[in-house]
Amino acid sequence: MKRTPFVESCLVIGQCAVNWFARRPLAVSFEVTNSCNCNCRHCDHGGPAAEPDRVGPDDIRRWTKVLHPGGIQISGGEPLLREDIIECVRAAQRFGGLPYTVFVTNASLLTEEKYLALREAGADQFSVSLDFPDERHDDFRRHPGLFAHLDELLPRLAALGFDDIVLNTAVTRENYKHINDIVDLASAWGVNVSFSAYSPRRTGDTSYMITEPEELAELRRQFGAVIERKGDDPQGRIVNSCTTLKETYEYFENGGTPGCTAGLRFLVVTADGYLQPCSMHFCKYLDQRKMAEEFTAGNECDECYVAIRSYLDKGFWQLLRENVVDHFSFRLRRDRAGARAD
């Protein structure tokens, strides 16, 4: 994974440090639509959704100025269903590369042209969902031909040299045996990879949780192999820190992870323009401080260890150390849409 250049690194780290002590979120996820052209078996956002009051670029610009996040996600649903998605990404940008912007997509509608336009608008990283290292991905997402599209497109985008594509695999009972196969595929495609944990809170379906002793033993073996590979990964293609991988395993082993800081360290701006502590707690606010006081202070939910939480629910110095080591550098930045990135 490419490292964020020096000036941008300083701005992102500095903004996150200020937000930590000011009790503002480090990262904000903008769910720009509830509609999706997939209907994934582990998700609650499948299919079209009525959205009469959809959040627009002006709303995104306003919330970014109010919350001052160091990083954001543009997500959904499937954000590429938005006809104005380029304007949505551009509206979130402030100055000097802030905020660090992750574009979350199933990539079914992604093309080289859209990829370059999103980069130019401000997208720093593309998080592409992948559940299996083969056509079983199509069945799990209920979208025929999706894996073949990724198999053709992602190596071609990787060859452009920006090194900003990350496969994200939500680990479930269906795919946990294939974790290292997905690492192999990421390497073959020339992209990066990260892992997060399935949460039954989305759908109420506990059948995708990994609970049996033999399953947990295999999951430990799979993650142990990933940790070993990360130690011999000069290109940094495995994005998770070793502690995050261990804690993801412990989430399944323990049946949950307490101590969630949703609403404080991270939060969601919903498709209708409200603040939510996370995508699975549907209490809506118009003031983040009130959310932190009313929701976060008494939050006892332990039912997820999703990606945004797994990266941010850490102590200050651990969070700083892991991100500086893995993601930031002293290299100066070249133009987003220019030739091969440093």
Secondary structure, DSSP 8 states (H G I E B T S, - for coil): ---B-HHHHHHHHHHHHHHHHHT--SEEEEE--S-BS---TT-S--B----TT---HHHHHHHHHHH--SEEEEESS-GGG-TTHHHHHHHT--STT-SEEEEEE--TT--HHHHHHHHHHT--EEEEE-S-SSTHHHHHHT-TTHHHHHHHHHHHHHTTS---EEEEEEE-TTTGGGHHHHHHHHHHHT-EEEEEE--TTTTS-GGGS--SHHHHHHHHHHHHHHHHHHHT-TT--B-S-HHHHHHHHHHHHHT------BTTTEEEE-TTS-EESBTTB---BS-HHHHHHHTGGG--------HHHHHHSS-HHHHHHHHHHHHB-S-----TTSSS--
